[in-house]
Amino acid sequence: MKYRKCGLVLSAATALATGVATPAFAQSGAGAADDSAIVVTARRIEERLQDVPISITVLNQEQINNRNITTATELANYTPSLTSNNRFGPDKASFVIRGFSMLETTAPTVGVYFGDVVSLRATAGTASGNGAGPGNFFDLQNVQVLKGPQGTLFGRNTTGGAIILVPQKPTDDLEGYVEGSVGNYDLRRVQAVLNVPLADTFRVRLGVDRQKRDGYLNNKSGIGPKDFGDSDYISARLSMVADLTPDLENYLIARYSRSDTNGHMFRLVACNDGSDPLDQPTGRGPFYAPLACEQVDRQNARGDGFYDVENVVENPFNVLEEWQVSNSTTWTVSDTLTIKNIVSYGEFRERFHQNIGGENLSSVLGLPFASTIVRHLPGRYAAAQSTFTEELQFQGNSVDGSLVWQAGAYYEESKPLSGGNTTFSQGALFCTDVVQLQCENGFPGALGLGLGSLGLVQNQVKVRNIGFYAQGTYEFTPQLAMTAGIRYTIDRTVGQGGRVTARFPTPNTPVGGCANPALASVGTTLNPMDCFSEPFVEKSKEPTWVIDLEYKPVPDIMLYAKWARGYRQGGVNPSNIGLEVWDPEKIDNYEIGAKASFSGAVRGYFNIAGFYNDLSNQQLQAIAIGCTVQLCGYDSGIPGARLIINAGKSRVYGIEVESSVSPTPGLKFDVGYAYLNTKLQEFDPPTLQPGGVYAFIRPSAEGGALPLSPKHRVTATASYTLPLDESIGDISIGATYTHTAKSVANDTVPAEFGVMPASDLVNLNLDWKAVAGSTIDLAAFVTNLTKEKFPVNVAGNWSSNGYESWVTNVPRMYGLRVKYRFGAN
């Protein structure tokens, strides 16, 4: 294979950065390795971590701070078996556990919960929402990562697992803190928390988190801002607890966050010069590839670095805004029965204007343009969705406490706001005002006949989930127990939308029509609503379950074995013309594990789990190439698409280990390891109908690994608290080493671009608590100490556009924090 590439591609090595994820202890300091203090809510009740037959990783707020975690991507960097899909930047990343990843427009494979309620749903094509965005990682009790399907007790059915962000609950003390951070890339962050007991029965907690940081991607085009990959968010949270009676508690959480950045940019790294007859670009690739090669030459001539990019959008931005209110009312009826009602409502909105591929192409007119520029319609949103949930839960114990059980009903409804998702998709056009349709073809004349087009898209998707569940654990003896749970879920997704393709045979004079050939009778139109088809509906009813056996040969050792059925609902994307609907997927998870604790002179724990998963009717992302005159005899006006189809069957197996040891007071070692072996066993795409908008679907390689699933991940942390007098304070130092094996990001492009290489990284932190006996804490942190540079995802445009682009990792970051505590804190 011959192609031209940036010189930097050869020097880029390593893959996703990770660190250690160790349990969160109620005690602080390196010596706090008492597992009895670790409390989790993985089964919707408070339990000791070592008593829960689930593979779980927990991080407390101190560990989150030391690792400078502010986004989903950064959380994934520190948790074995957890990775993130950050193809559209860290603020919009989604989670991947044990190889099960969320694709654009699908339901999440990993459910994210803030307290008792699920995260807000979004249905945009860039996987926004459905995760833990910026501003959610402050003033937390802990973050719990549950691995494997958790479909019986949690709101949404998922195949990968669940992540629970547990906020700090208002306390009876007047307390709080103010914390300021500074760092490289002009990092500035301020956090403030105030806890006030207004009465014996009423407590309030208010927190604010504000961060700004310059971007680390340098824009070399001279068009638009000087950098990308910046951070600029504000988050606020209000929590209130009211003891209405001695047996009745009401807990309300209201939270808001807004992120307003330049967005994230791909870096164009190679072009297909067509010299290999077996690797020729298709579709619009033959037109774009020579221009991409010019950009590669331009970058190499300048000596561009790994974090240098070229932008063509004059005013790029990405604005994410969400708010949510949740209310939990708990009635302790008796010592054996508790009734809890959980209700929530929230809204998610996104606006963006971005160059998706990172290319800055010069047309024959000498004007800069890109193959794909996407933005929301003025006055509308790229994503706008509300989410309402209601859950009634019963918890209790019976048979003299031998049976602990819970049962309930769950309802969730997500509706479009403000007309749903509305976007422009601009390709091979030079536009002076895309809103007013002032554009001209980037390839005029016969060369570009039908090439330049503008897609105007409007979609609306409504989702409803209903679930009924029951689960119980029966203790036959103090050593032997069994858990059985079942859930019956009823899902319904309704989607409707329209797409107009506008062309410009004459500059600034658009001619448009429906992209769906079935609606060709509509005639000329520039209004997507004229092209709305009948609603597409996907419905399913499925049971899920879990059965596990737990045995404790001695009090400090638990052995368990379980079988869990997981399920992920299907969905609808009206933009995928001809393949708008996909069905649910199912997973059978077989798992065995052991959890051991030890105390005495050497204290700690050792947890291990082995699992095997069968995934059927798998939802896969397939690359479809749009019809051109060369491929189909006509041009559909759609360059291509990433379709969601049920075409796969996979198997996944692996081992997860987490251990913590304190050999001496003040010294602690934490080690985490994950082995993951994934394989796509079958790929059977649907047949495309003649006369459609797509020419063909690129096949995925049977026998290959699932995306974003590194086979090995090792995390190791050593921390030491100096033996100093209390009058000096507590000084601790810590270092984290991480290794992540290579992983596949996209198997439809050459391996040099689609496989993310392995990485070895080092992070450091230094903490001085209660400086000189005061209420002031100081801290310093460094992430990616050795300045490792590596790609974390790929655009996947090699065949369709004739070039390839990467998402780059975050460079070395360092900073200082000063915290002032007051009151009981």
N, C-alpha and C positions, 0 to 999 in steps of 0.2 A: 504494500500500500504506500502510495506517495501522496503527500500533502504538505502544505506549508503551515508552519506553526510559529508561535512566539517562542523566542529562545528561553523564556522563563518556564515553559512547560517542562523542559528537560530537568530543570532544577527543582521543580515542585515535588515534594515528597511528603509522606505521612497522611493520615486521615483525621477523623474527628477527634477533638480533644476531649479527654475525660479525666475525672478525678475520683476520689473515693467517696462513697456514700455510706456513712456509718450511722447506726441508730442514734436517736436523739435522747439523751438522758436528762432526767429532771435535775440531776446535779450538774455542776459545771466543772471545767478543768479537765486536764488530760487523764486524771486518775479515776474519773467517774465511769466505771465500766460495770456498774451494778445493773444487770439486766432486769431485775425486779422493778426498777424505776421506769422502765420503758412501757408506756401505755399507748395503745393504738385503738382505732375504731374501725378496723378493717371489716368487722362483721356487724357494724352499726351499733355496737355496744362497746363500752370500755373494757379492754382485756389486756393482760400482760402479753407483750410481744411474743415471748417464748411459749405461750400457750395457744397460739393461733396457727392452725395448719395451713398457712399460706406463705409463700415466699414474698417477703416484704422488705423494703428498704425505707428507712426513716431518716430525715435530716431535721435538726432543730434550727431555730433562728440564728444561733451562734455559728453553726456550720454554713448556713446560707450566706451570712455576712462574710465569713472568712473566704468563701469562694466567689464573692462578688456576684451572686446569682440575682438577676433581675428579669430574665426572660425564660421561656420554655427551653430554648436551645441551651442555655447555660445550666439549667437543671439537668438536662439529659447528659451533659458532659461529665456529670459526677455520679452517675448511677449505672451499675452493671445491668445489662439486658435492656436498658432504656436508651433509645436514640431519638433524634428529631428529624423531621422532614422540613428543612428550612430553605426550600427552593426559592421562596419569595421573601427571604429575609428572616432574621431572628424574631421580629415582632409578630410574625404571622406563621410561626412554626407550629406543626402538630406533632404529637408523640407517636413513637413506634416502640412496642414492647414485644420481645421474642419474635421479631420479624413481621409482625402484623401492622401494616401502615395504612394511614388514611390518605386517600387520593382526593384530588379536586372534586368537589360536589358530593362525595360519598359521606355516609355517616361515620363518625370517628370509630377507630378500633380501640381507642383508649378513652374511657370516660374521665373527664376532669370535673371535680366537685369542689366547691368552695363551701366549707362547712357541710351542711346537709343537702345542698342543692346543686344540681348539675350546672355546668357552665353554659353560657348563652350559645345558641345555635346560629350559625351563619351558613349561607348557601352560595356564596360567591365562588368564582372559578379559581381563586388563588388560595383556597384553604384557610381563609381568615376565620378568626374565632374558633370555637370548639376546643379551646385550649387555655393555657395560662399566659395571658398577654402581659405587657409591661405594667408595673405598678401593683401586682398581686403578691409580691414576695417580701413584704415588710410586716412587722408586728404579727408574726405567726407563732403558734405553739409548735407546729411541726408540719412537714410535708411527708405524706405516706405514699409510697409507690407499691401498688399491689400487682403482682405478676400472674398472668393467666386469666381466663375468663371469670368475670365476677357478675354473672347475669342474674343471680337469684335475688340478691338483696338491694342492688343499686338500680337507680332510675332507668338508665338506658342499658340495653343489651350490647355487650362489646365482646370482641374475640381476643384482644390483647391484654387488657387489664384495666386498672383504674388508678387515678392519682387524686389524693385528697389533700387539699390545702386547709389546714385547721387554724383559724384565726385565734388570737388571744381573746379570751372572754373577759368582760368587765369583772373586776374584783371588788372586794370590800374596802380597799385601801385607796387613799389619795396618793397617786404616784404618776410617774411619766418620765419622759426623756426627750432631749433634743440632740440630734446627731447631724454633723456636717461632714461631708467627704469632698476631697479634691484629688485630682489625678491627672495623668497624661491625657492627651487629646482634649484638654481643657474640661475635664470632668468636674462637674459641680452637682452635689446632691445634698438635699436637706430632708431629714425625717423628723417628725414631731408627734409624740403620743401623749395624751392626757387622759387619765383614768380618775373619775370622780364618783364617789358614792353620795348621791344626792339625798338619800334616805336609807334607813335600815333595809328597806325592801326594794330600792331602786338604784341601779348602778349604770353609769354611762362611760363609754370609752370612745375617744375620737382620735383618729390618726391621719396624717398627711405625708405623702412621699412625693418629692419633686426632684427630677434629674434632668440635666442637660449635658451632652457630650458631643464634641465635633465628630465628624465621620472619619473613618480610616481608609476610605476608598477615594483616591485623588482623581478628580475629573480633569482630563487632559484636552478635552475638545474645545474649551472656551465657551461652550454653550451651557447655560444653566448654572447651578451652584458649584462651588469649588470642591465639595466632597459629598460622598454618600456613605450610608452605614452609620448615620448619626443617631443620637438618642435624645428625645425631648418629650417627656411625659410628666403628667401629674396624676396622682391617685389619692382619693380620700375615702375614708371609711368611718361610719358611725355605728356603734354597737350599743344596745340597751338591753338590760335584763331587769325584769320586774317580777318580784315574788308576789303574785296576786293573792295567794293564800299560802299557808305552809306547805300545801301539796300541789300548788299550781304555779308554774313558772312560764313566763313569756320572754323569748329571746329574739330580738330583731336586729338584723344587719342590713345596713344600706351602704352601698359602695358605688364609686364612680371612678372612671379612668379615661384619660384622653392622651393619645400619642400623636404628635404632629411632626413628621420628619421629612427629609428629602427622599426617603425610600432606600431600597437596596438595589445594587446594580450587579448584573453579571459582568464578567470580564471575558471578552472574546479572546480565545487562545489558539484557534487553528481554523484553517479553511481547506476545503476540498478543491484542489486545482484540477481535478478531472484526469490526472495522468494515469490513474489505475482504471482500466476498462471494467474491472469487476466491482468497482466502488464508485459509481457515478451518482451525483445528486439527482433527485427526482423533483417533480412538481415545479416549484419556483426556484429550486436550488441552482439550476444552470444560470439564472440571471443574477442571483445574489452572490454566488461563490466568488466570481472574479472581483467584485467590489469588496468582499470580506478579505480577500487576499491583499488588496491594497491597504486595508486597515492594519492587517498583520504586519506588512512591510513598514508602514508608518510607525507603528508601535516599536518595532525592533530598531528602526533608525533612530528613534528618540532615546532608546535604551530604557524603555518603560520598566518599572518595577512590578512586583507581584500584586501590589494594591493600587495600580494605576488603571483607570477605566476611561472610556469615551462615552459621552452622553449626547443625545441629539434633541432632547426635550427642554424647551426654554424654562418652563416652570414646573418641574417634577415635584410631586408630593405624595405622601401617604398618611392619611388621617384615620385613626381608629378611635372610636368613641363608644363606650358602653356604660350602662348603669344597671343595677339590679338591687331589688329589695327582697329579703327573705324573712319569714317569721316562723318560729318554731314554738309551739305551745305544748308543754309537757305536764300531764296530770298523773301524779303518783296516786293511783286509786288505793293501792294496798302494798304490802311487802311483796306480793306475788303478781301484781299487774300494774303496768304503766301504759298510758295511752298518749300518743304524740301525733300532733298534726303539723305538717310542714307545707307552707305555701310560699311561692315566689313568683315574681314577675320582673322582667328586665328587657332591655332593648340594646341591640348592637347595630352600629352604623359604620360604614367605611366609604371613604372617598379616595381615589388615587388617580395619578397621571404618571405613567411609567413607560419606559422602553423595556420591554420584556426580555429581549435577547442580548442587550449590551453592545449592539452593533451601531456603528456610525458610518453609514454607507453613502458614497457620493454618486449620484446618478449621472447620466450622460448630460443632464442640464447643469451639472456642477453644484447642485444643491444637496445639502445633507438630508438624509431620511433614514428610516429604519424599516426592517421587514415587518415589525409589529410594534405599534404603540397603542396602549390601552388607557382609557380614561372613562370616568363616569359622565353621564349626561348632566348638563347644568341644571341645578335645582333638584337633582335626584341623587341616588347613591349607588355605588358599585355593589354594595351589600347593605340591606336594611331589613332586619328581622327582629320580631319580638318572641319571647319565650315565656310561657306560663306553665308552672308546675303545681300540682297538689298531691300530697301523699298523706294517707291516714295509716298510722303504724301502731300495732299492739305488741308489747313486749311483756314477758312474764316468766315465771318458773312454776313447775308443778312437781308432783311426786316427791314431796319433801326436798325440793331443790335439785333433784337428780335430772330433771328435764328443764333446760333453758330454751325458750322458744320465742319466735316473733312471727308476725303475719301482718299483711297490709295490702293496700291498693294504691296504685300510682297512676297519675294522669299528667300528660305533657302535651302542650300544643304550641307550635311555632308558626307564626304567620308573617307574611311580608308586610313591610311598612313603606309608605310613600311610593307606591307603584312597584315595589320589588327591586330587583337588580337591573340597572340600566347602564350600558357601556357603549362607547365607541371602540372599534378595533380597526386601527389604521395600518394598511400594508402597502408598501411600494408606492407611496404617494408623498408628494411634498405639499404640505398644507400651511398656509399663512394663518388661517382661522378655521380650525376643524369644526368648531361649533356652528359656524355659519356656512360650512361646507365649501370653503374657499380652498380648493385643492387642485392639483394637476398631477397627471401621471408621471411617475418617476422614470418611466421608460416610454417616451412618446414614439409614435409611428408603429410600423409593423412589428418591431422588435418586442414591444411591450403590449401588443394587442390583448386587451382583457386582463392585463397583469395587475395594475394598480386598482385597489378597491377599498371601500370603507364599509365595515360591518357595523350596523346599528342594532343593538340587541336589547331586548327587554324580557326578563324572566320573572316569574312568580312561583314560589314553591311553598306549599303548606304541609306541615308534618304533624301527625297525631300519634301518640304512643299511649297505650293503656296496658297496665300490668297488674296481676294479682299474684301474691307470693306468700310462701310460708316456709319456715326453716326452724329446725330444732336440733339441739345437742343433748343426747341422753347419756348419762354417766352410769355404766353398768357397775363399775367398781371404781375406787379412787385411781386405778391405773388405766382403765379401759373405757373409752367413750366413742360414740358414733354420732356423726352429723349427717342429716339429710335435709335437702331443701329443694323446692320446686317453684318455678315461676311460669305463668302463662301470659304471653305478650300478644297484643293485637296492635299492629302498626298499619298506618295508612299515609301515603305520600301522594300529593296531587301537585302536578306542575303544568304550567302553561306559559307559553312565550312565543316571541316572534323575532325573526332576524331579517333585516333588509340589507341587500348588497347594493351599494351605490358606486357607480363608475363615473369616470370623468373623461369621456372621449374629447370633450372640449374643456380647456381649463376653466375652473370655477363654475361649471355648468353640470351638476350631477344628474345622472339618470339612474333610477333605482327600481328594484323589484324584489319580491320575496325570494330569500335564499332557498326555501323549501320548494323543490320542483313540483310538489303536489299542490302548491298554491299558486302556480303560474297564472291561473285564470284571474288572479287579482289585478294583474297588469302593472303599470308603472306606479310606484309609490315610494315615498321616503319616510313613512311612518311604520315603525315595527308593529304597532297594534293592528295595522291592516293585515299583518301576516300571522296573527295569532291562530293557532290550530285549536282543535278541540282539546280539552284537558287530558293529560296523560296521568294514569292512576296506577300506583303499585300498592297492593295490599298483601298482608301476610299475617298468619296466626301460628305461633310456634311456642312449644314448651322448652324450657331450659332447666337444668338441674345440677345438683352437686351431691355426691355421696362420699364421705370420707370416714376413715377409721383412725382413731388416735390411741396410742399406747404409751404409757410412761412406766418403763421398767424400774426406774428410780425417780425421785421427785425432780431432779435437774435434767432429765433427758426425756424428750418426746419424739416418738416415731409416728409417722402418718403416711397414709396412702389414700388417694382420692381419684375419682372420676368426675369430670365436670363437662357439661355440654354448654357450649357458647354459641351465640347467634348474633349476626349483624344484619339489620334490616336493609332492604333494597332501597332504591331511590329513583329519582326522575331528574333529568336535565334536558329541557326542551331544546337547547342549543345543539345537541347531538342528533342532528336530523337523520331519521331512519333508525336510530338506535337510542331512543330517548329514555328507555326504562331498563333497569336491571333488577335482578331478584336477590333475595337474602343469601348469605353464605353461612355455613355451619362449621363448628369446630368441636372435636372431641379431644379433651385434654386428660391425659393419664399422668399422674404425678406421685412420686414418693419423696419423702424428706425426713430429715432429722434435725432437731434443735437441742443443743447441749449447752448448759451453763456450768461454770466452775468458779469457786470462791476459795478464799484462803490467802496464802502469801501471793499467789498468782491468780488474778481474777480475770474473767472474761466470758466469752461465749463462742460457739462454733455452730453455724447453721449451713445446711446443705440441702439442695433439692435437685431431683432429676425429673425430667418431663418428656413426654412424647405427644405430639399433636397431629391429628388428621384434619385437614381443612378441605372441605368440598364445596362445589358450586362457587368457587372463589371469585370475588370481585377483583378484576385486574384492570389496569390502565393500558390501553392499546393505542398505538400511534397510527392514526389514519391519515393518508395522503390525499389532499383534495384533488378533484378532477381539473385537468388542464386540457387544452386542445391536443397536446401531444399524447396524453394518457387516455383520454376519454372521447376525444373529438369535439369537446365543448369545455368551457371554463365555468366552474361552479361559483367562482368568487370567494371560495373558502380555501385558504392555503392548506389547511390541515387541522387536526384536532386530536386531543387526548380523550379518547372515549372510555367510558366505564362499561365493561362487559363481564358477563359470567362465562368464563372460558377456562377456568383453571382448577387444578387439584394439587395440593401441596402437602408435604409432611415436614414437620419441624421437631427436632429433639435437642436436648441440651442439659447442661448442669449449671447451677448457680451456687456460689459459696460466698458467705460473708462471715468474718471472724474479727473479734477484737480481744486484745490481750493487754493487761497491765502487769508487767513483771515486777515493777517496783513502784512505790508512790510517786506520782507525777509523770511517769512515763507510760505512753500508750501506743500500741501499734494496731492499725486497722487495715485489713486486707479484704478486697472483694474480687471475685473472679466470675466470669460468665463464659461458658462455651456454648455456641449456638450453631447448629447445623441445619440449614434450610435447603429445600429442594422443590422446584416447580416440576411436578410429575407430569402434568398434562397441560397443554395449551390448545384449545379448540375454539377459535373465534367464529362468530356467526358469519354467514355468507352475505355479502353486500348485494343489494338488488340493483340491476341495471337501471341507468337513468338517474342515479342518486348523486349526491354531492361529493362522495369519496371514491377514489379510484381503487385503493386497496388498503389493507391493514397490515402493518409490519408485524411479523411473528416474533414472539418472545421465545427464547431458547429453552426448550424442555431439558430438564436436568440441571439447569442453572440455579443459583442462589436467589432468594427473595431480596428485593431492594432494601438497602439500609440495614443490613443484618451482618455485622462483623462476626467472624467465627470465634474470635478470642477478644476478651477485654479484661485487663488486669488493672486494679487500682490499689495503691498502697500509700498509707499515710503514717508518718511518725510524728508524734507531738510530745513536748516535754514542758512541764511547768517547773520553773526554777524554785529551789527550796529557800525562799526568802521570808523574812519577818513580815507579819501582817501590816506593819506600819509602812512598808514599802509598796505593798500591793501584790497582785498576782501577775507574773510575767510568764507567758508561754510562747513557744515557737513551734511551728509546724511546717512540714514539707510533704507534698503529695507528688507521687510519680504515677503516671498513667501510660498504659499501652493499649492501643486499639488496632486490631488487625484490619486488613483491607476489606472493603465491602463494595458491593455492586450498587450503583445509584441508578443506572439505566443500561439495560442490556441490548438496546437497539442502536447504540452508537459504538464506535471502536473502543476496545477495552482501555486504551490509553487515556480516554476521556471519561468513559462510563464507569470505570472501577476506581474508587477512591483508595489511595494507597494507605499503608499503615502509618501510625504516629507514635512517638514517645515524647511526652511532655512533662514539665515540672512546674509546680506552683508553690509559692511560699506565703506564709502569714506570720505576723508577730503581733501579740496582744498584750497590753498592759492595763489590767483592770484595777480600779480603785487606786489611781496614781497617788502615791504618798498618803494613803489612807483616806483620800477624798472620794467624792462621787463622780469623778471624771475618769473616763476610759479612753485609752489611745490604741489605735490599731493601724497596721500597715499590711498591704497585700500586693502580691505580684502574681499574675496569671500568664501562662505561656512564657515562662522565664527565658527560655532559650530562643525565642523568636522563631518558632517553627512556622513554616508556611505550607499550606496544603488546601486543596479543594474540598468542599463539603457536599457539593451537589453539582449537577450538570443540567444544562437547559434541554438537551436532547434534540437539537436542530440539525444534526449532521446530514441526514439524508434529505429532509424536507427543505432546508434552507442552504445547505452547502457550507456550513460553518458550525463551530461548536464554542460554547461559552461555559464558564464555571462560576459557581458561588464560592468565594474564598473564605477561609477561616478568619477569626478575629485575631489580630496581632497581639503582641505583648501589651498588657494593661497593668498599671500599677497606681496605687493611691494611698492616701492617709485618711483616717477617720478620727474624729473627736466626738465623744458622747458625754453629755451631762445628764446624770440621773437625779431625780428628786423624789421626795416622799418615801414610801415604803420600798420603792424600787432602788 
